[in-house]
Amino acid sequence: MFLQKDELKSKSYTYILEQITEGDDTIIEEGINAAIEEVKSYLTPNNKQTWLDGRKVYDVEGIFNATGNDRNALILSFTKNIAVWKIIELCNADMLYEKQRELYDRAINYLDKLSKGQVTISLLPSIDPTSAIASKQPFRYGSRTKFNHY
């Protein structure tokens, strides 16, 4: 798995996560899985033609199948922030909530820029431009040249 429960300690104290989840590891697993899916959704191209504007198309499965030191540190950090946010949504502690909300918003803002091609992460694996997705041509429209009888 891309992210493990014990790795969340770099973003939140373990005892706080234990208090919020009351020791139920399934809640933490659900938070991690939801975070991974949310980050994937920003990196995965959709069917809109705007994805054919020349921006990189990332190998999302390759990114999230990586383990250990092969994982991209920035994507891992964002995924941790989002996972902790998903778990903290259960909590009513205002100070913790506000700090984590700020980290969540920052991660989502960056991922949004990444998905729009405004920023790039050079070490993320990308799909070969000659693949089926990247080689599609945008829809073209117009009219024929004017016909003249001479």
ChimeraX commands (.cxc) that place a marker at each C-alpha (Angstrom):
marker #1 position 0.00,0.00,0.00 radius 0.5
marker #1 position 1.18,3.54,-0.78 radius 0.5
marker #1 position 0.59,4.89,2.73 radius 0.5
marker #1 position 0.56,3.06,6.06 radius 0.5
marker #1 position -1.09,4.03,9.35 radius 0.5
marker #1 position 2.20,4.47,11.23 radius 0.5
marker #1 position 3.41,6.99,8.63 radius 0.5
marker #1 position 0.70,9.46,9.63 radius 0.5
marker #1 position 2.72,10.32,12.75 radius 0.5
marker #1 position 4.67,12.86,10.70 radius 0.5
marker #1 position 1.45,14.87,10.26 radius 0.5
marker #1 position -0.36,14.26,13.56 radius 0.5
marker #1 position 0.45,12.82,16.96 radius 0.5
marker #1 position -0.43,9.13,17.20 radius 0.5
marker #1 position -2.30,9.59,20.50 radius 0.5
marker #1 position -4.57,12.21,18.88 radius 0.5
marker #1 position -5.49,9.85,16.04 radius 0.5
marker #1 position -6.10,7.10,18.63 radius 0.5
marker #1 position -8.41,9.41,20.60 radius 0.5
marker #1 position -10.37,10.45,17.53 radius 0.5
marker #1 position -10.79,6.93,16.18 radius 0.5
marker #1 position -11.11,5.33,19.63 radius 0.5
marker #1 position -8.55,2.75,18.53 radius 0.5
marker #1 position -10.53,1.65,15.46 radius 0.5
marker #1 position -7.97,1.11,12.70 radius 0.5
marker #1 position -10.67,0.74,10.05 radius 0.5
marker #1 position -11.42,4.46,10.36 radius 0.5
marker #1 position -7.76,5.24,9.69 radius 0.5
marker #1 position -7.71,2.84,6.74 radius 0.5
marker #1 position -10.84,4.49,5.33 radius 0.5
marker #1 position -9.22,7.92,5.71 radius 0.5
marker #1 position -6.07,6.74,3.96 radius 0.5
marker #1 position -8.02,5.10,1.12 radius 0.5
marker #1 position -10.20,8.20,0.67 radius 0.5
marker #1 position -7.09,10.40,0.59 radius 0.5
marker #1 position -5.41,8.22,-2.01 radius 0.5
marker #1 position -8.51,8.31,-4.20 radius 0.5
marker #1 position -8.78,12.08,-3.84 radius 0.5
marker #1 position -5.16,12.63,-4.87 radius 0.5
marker #1 position -5.58,10.17,-7.76 radius 0.5
marker #1 position -8.58,12.14,-8.98 radius 0.5
marker #1 position -6.40,15.21,-9.44 radius 0.5
marker #1 position -3.76,13.33,-11.40 radius 0.5
marker #1 position -6.04,11.26,-13.64 radius 0.5
marker #1 position -7.09,12.79,-16.97 radius 0.5
marker #1 position -10.77,12.87,-17.79 radius 0.5
marker #1 position -12.50,12.79,-21.16 radius 0.5
marker #1 position -12.45,16.56,-21.64 radius 0.5
marker #1 position -10.43,17.85,-24.55 radius 0.5
marker #1 position -8.59,20.25,-22.23 radius 0.5
marker #1 position -6.38,17.32,-21.15 radius 0.5
marker #1 position -4.92,17.25,-24.64 radius 0.5
marker #1 position -3.37,20.70,-24.29 radius 0.5
marker #1 position 0.18,19.41,-23.94 radius 0.5
marker #1 position 0.39,18.98,-20.17 radius 0.5
marker #1 position 1.97,15.83,-18.79 radius 0.5
marker #1 position -0.22,12.77,-18.38 radius 0.5
marker #1 position 0.94,11.01,-15.23 radius 0.5
marker #1 position 1.18,7.27,-14.67 radius 0.5
marker #1 position -1.18,7.35,-11.68 radius 0.5
marker #1 position -1.04,3.62,-10.99 radius 0.5
marker #1 position 2.76,3.74,-11.13 radius 0.5
marker #1 position 2.79,6.64,-8.66 radius 0.5
marker #1 position 0.55,4.89,-6.13 radius 0.5
marker #1 position 2.04,1.40,-6.57 radius 0.5
marker #1 position 5.43,2.73,-5.45 radius 0.5
marker #1 position 6.60,1.82,-1.96 radius 0.5
marker #1 position 9.27,2.98,0.48 radius 0.5
marker #1 position 11.76,5.50,-0.86 radius 0.5
marker #1 position 10.43,5.08,-4.42 radius 0.5
marker #1 position 7.37,7.17,-3.52 radius 0.5
marker #1 position 7.34,10.82,-4.50 radius 0.5
marker #1 position 7.85,12.78,-1.27 radius 0.5
marker #1 position 5.56,15.66,-2.23 radius 0.5
marker #1 position 2.65,13.45,-3.28 radius 0.5
marker #1 position 3.16,11.34,-0.13 radius 0.5
marker #1 position 3.08,14.46,2.06 radius 0.5
marker #1 position -0.11,15.72,0.42 radius 0.5
marker #1 position -1.72,12.31,0.76 radius 0.5
marker #1 position -0.84,12.23,4.47 radius 0.5
marker #1 position -2.31,15.72,5.01 radius 0.5
marker #1 position -5.53,14.74,3.28 radius 0.5
marker #1 position -5.74,11.40,5.16 radius 0.5
marker #1 position -5.34,13.14,8.52 radius 0.5
marker #1 position -7.98,15.65,7.48 radius 0.5
marker #1 position -10.40,12.86,6.59 radius 0.5
marker #1 position -9.83,11.33,10.06 radius 0.5
marker #1 position -10.00,14.64,11.94 radius 0.5
marker #1 position -13.41,15.40,10.45 radius 0.5
marker #1 position -14.69,13.22,13.30 radius 0.5
marker #1 position -13.13,15.48,15.94 radius 0.5
marker #1 position -14.47,18.67,17.51 radius 0.5
marker #1 position -11.17,20.08,18.77 radius 0.5
marker #1 position -11.11,23.55,17.17 radius 0.5
marker #1 position -7.38,24.22,17.26 radius 0.5
marker #1 position -6.48,20.90,15.70 radius 0.5
marker #1 position -9.31,21.25,13.21 radius 0.5
marker #1 position -8.23,24.70,11.98 radius 0.5
marker #1 position -4.57,23.76,11.57 radius 0.5
marker #1 position -5.39,20.59,9.67 radius 0.5
marker #1 position -7.97,22.42,7.56 radius 0.5
marker #1 position -5.25,24.86,6.49 radius 0.5
marker #1 position -2.91,21.99,5.54 radius 0.5
marker #1 position -5.73,20.26,3.66 radius 0.5
marker #1 position -6.58,23.43,1.73 radius 0.5
marker #1 position -2.93,23.93,0.82 radius 0.5
marker #1 position -2.61,20.36,-0.46 radius 0.5
marker #1 position -5.80,20.62,-2.52 radius 0.5
marker #1 position -4.72,23.97,-3.96 radius 0.5
marker #1 position -1.40,22.53,-5.09 radius 0.5
marker #1 position -3.01,19.39,-6.53 radius 0.5
marker #1 position -5.48,21.57,-8.41 radius 0.5
marker #1 position -2.59,23.52,-9.95 radius 0.5
marker #1 position -0.85,20.24,-10.80 radius 0.5
marker #1 position -3.96,18.89,-12.52 radius 0.5
marker #1 position -4.28,22.07,-14.59 radius 0.5
marker #1 position -0.66,21.89,-15.67 radius 0.5
marker #1 position 0.31,25.11,-13.87 radius 0.5
marker #1 position 3.01,23.27,-11.89 radius 0.5
marker #1 position 4.84,20.02,-12.51 radius 0.5
marker #1 position 6.61,17.50,-10.35 radius 0.5
marker #1 position 9.60,16.37,-12.32 radius 0.5
marker #1 position 10.09,13.03,-10.56 radius 0.5
marker #1 position 6.55,11.71,-11.08 radius 0.5
marker #1 position 6.35,8.97,-13.70 radius 0.5
marker #1 position 4.45,10.10,-16.76 radius 0.5
marker #1 position 2.84,8.20,-19.59 radius 0.5
marker #1 position 4.66,7.97,-22.90 radius 0.5
marker #1 position 3.30,10.69,-25.21 radius 0.5
marker #1 position 2.86,8.14,-27.98 radius 0.5
marker #1 position 0.33,6.18,-25.93 radius 0.5
marker #1 position -3.33,6.11,-26.88 radius 0.5
marker #1 position -4.41,8.81,-24.42 radius 0.5
marker #1 position -1.69,11.31,-25.18 radius 0.5
marker #1 position -1.73,10.81,-28.97 radius 0.5
marker #1 position -5.37,11.80,-29.45 radius 0.5
marker #1 position -5.86,14.91,-31.51 radius 0.5
marker #1 position -8.20,17.63,-30.30 radius 0.5
marker #1 position -11.51,18.04,-32.08 radius 0.5
marker #1 position -11.16,20.22,-35.15 radius 0.5
marker #1 position -13.86,22.30,-36.72 radius 0.5
marker #1 position -14.20,24.78,-39.54 radius 0.5
marker #1 position -15.44,24.97,-43.10 radius 0.5
marker #1 position -14.14,23.98,-46.49 radius 0.5
marker #1 position -12.52,26.51,-48.75 radius 0.5
marker #1 position -14.95,28.46,-50.85 radius 0.5
marker #1 position -15.90,26.74,-54.12 radius 0.5
marker #1 position -15.73,28.87,-57.27 radius 0.5
marker #1 position -16.95,27.95,-60.77 radius 0.5
marker #1 position -14.43,29.23,-63.30 radius 0.5
marker link #1:1,2 radius 0.2
marker link #1:2,3 radius 0.2
marker link #1:3,4 radius 0.2
marker link #1:4,5 radius 0.2
marker link #1:5,6 radius 0.2
marker link #1:6,7 radius 0.2
marker link #1:7,8 radius 0.2
marker link #1:8,9 radius 0.2
marker link #1:9,10 radius 0.2
marker link #1:10,11 radius 0.2
marker link #1:11,12 radius 0.2
marker link #1:12,13 radius 0.2
marker link #1:13,14 radius 0.2
marker link #1:14,15 radius 0.2
marker link #1:15,16 radius 0.2
marker link #1:16,17 radius 0.2
marker link #1:17,18 radius 0.2
marker link #1:18,19 radius 0.2
marker link #1:19,20 radius 0.2
marker link #1:20,21 radius 0.2
marker link #1:21,22 radius 0.2
marker link #1:22,23 radius 0.2
marker link #1:23,24 radius 0.2
marker link #1:24,25 radius 0.2
marker link #1:25,26 radius 0.2
marker link #1:26,27 radius 0.2
marker link #1:27,28 radius 0.2
marker link #1:28,29 radius 0.2
marker link #1:29,30 radius 0.2
marker link #1:30,31 radius 0.2
marker link #1:31,32 radius 0.2
marker link #1:32,33 radius 0.2
marker link #1:33,34 radius 0.2
marker link #1:34,35 radius 0.2
marker link #1:35,36 radius 0.2
marker link #1:36,37 radius 0.2
marker link #1:37,38 radius 0.2
marker link #1:38,39 radius 0.2
marker link #1:39,40 radius 0.2
marker link #1:40,41 radius 0.2
marker link #1:41,42 radius 0.2
marker link #1:42,43 radius 0.2
marker link #1:43,44 radius 0.2
marker link #1:44,45 radius 0.2
marker link #1:45,46 radius 0.2
marker link #1:46,47 radius 0.2
marker link #1:47,48 radius 0.2
marker link #1:48,49 radius 0.2
marker link #1:49,50 radius 0.2
marker link #1:50,51 radius 0.2
marker link #1:51,52 radius 0.2
marker link #1:52,53 radius 0.2
marker link #1:53,54 radius 0.2
marker link #1:54,55 radius 0.2
marker link #1:55,56 radius 0.2
marker link #1:56,57 radius 0.2
marker link #1:57,58 radius 0.2
marker link #1:58,59 radius 0.2
marker link #1:59,60 radius 0.2
marker link #1:60,61 radius 0.2
marker link #1:61,62 radius 0.2
marker link #1:62,63 radius 0.2
marker link #1:63,64 radius 0.2
marker link #1:64,65 radius 0.2
marker link #1:65,66 radius 0.2
marker link #1:66,67 radius 0.2
marker link #1:67,68 radius 0.2
marker link #1:68,69 radius 0.2
marker link #1:69,70 radius 0.2
marker link #1:70,71 radius 0.2
marker link #1:71,72 radius 0.2
marker link #1:72,73 radius 0.2
marker link #1:73,74 radius 0.2
marker link #1:74,75 radius 0.2
marker link #1:75,76 radius 0.2
marker link #1:76,77 radius 0.2
marker link #1:77,78 radius 0.2
marker link #1:78,79 radius 0.2
marker link #1:79,80 radius 0.2
marker link #1:80,81 radius 0.2
marker link #1:81,82 radius 0.2
marker link #1:82,83 radius 0.2
marker link #1:83,84 radius 0.2
marker link #1:84,85 radius 0.2
marker link #1:85,86 radius 0.2
marker link #1:86,87 radius 0.2
marker link #1:87,88 radius 0.2
marker link #1:88,89 radius 0.2
marker link #1:89,90 radius 0.2
marker link #1:90,91 radius 0.2
marker link #1:91,92 radius 0.2
marker link #1:92,93 radius 0.2
marker link #1:93,94 radius 0.2
marker link #1:94,95 radius 0.2
marker link #1:95,96 radius 0.2
marker link #1:96,97 radius 0.2
marker link #1:97,98 radius 0.2
marker link #1:98,99 radius 0.2
marker link #1:99,100 radius 0.2
marker link #1:100,101 radius 0.2
marker link #1:101,102 radius 0.2
marker link #1:102,103 radius 0.2
marker link #1:103,104 radius 0.2
marker link #1:104,105 radius 0.2
marker link #1:105,106 radius 0.2
marker link #1:106,107 radius 0.2
marker link #1:107,108 radius 0.2
marker link #1:108,109 radius 0.2
marker link #1:109,110 radius 0.2
marker link #1:110,111 radius 0.2
marker link #1:111,112 radius 0.2
marker link #1:112,113 radius 0.2
marker link #1:113,114 radius 0.2
marker link #1:114,115 radius 0.2
marker link #1:115,116 radius 0.2
marker link #1:116,117 radius 0.2
marker link #1:117,118 radius 0.2
marker link #1:118,119 radius 0.2
marker link #1:119,120 radius 0.2
marker link #1:120,121 radius 0.2
marker link #1:121,122 radius 0.2
marker link #1:122,123 radius 0.2
marker link #1:123,124 radius 0.2
marker link #1:124,125 radius 0.2
marker link #1:125,126 radius 0.2
marker link #1:126,127 radius 0.2
marker link #1:127,128 radius 0.2
marker link #1:128,129 radius 0.2
marker link #1:129,130 radius 0.2
marker link #1:130,131 radius 0.2
marker link #1:131,132 radius 0.2
marker link #1:132,133 radius 0.2
marker link #1:133,134 radius 0.2
marker link #1:134,135 radius 0.2
marker link #1:135,136 radius 0.2
marker link #1:136,137 radius 0.2
marker link #1:137,138 radius 0.2
marker link #1:138,139 radius 0.2
marker link #1:139,140 radius 0.2
marker link #1:140,141 radius 0.2
marker link #1:141,142 radius 0.2
marker link #1:142,143 radius 0.2
marker link #1:143,144 radius 0.2
marker link #1:144,145 radius 0.2
marker link #1:145,146 radius 0.2
marker link #1:146,147 radius 0.2
marker link #1:147,148 radius 0.2
marker link #1:148,149 radius 0.2
marker link #1:149,150 radius 0.2
view
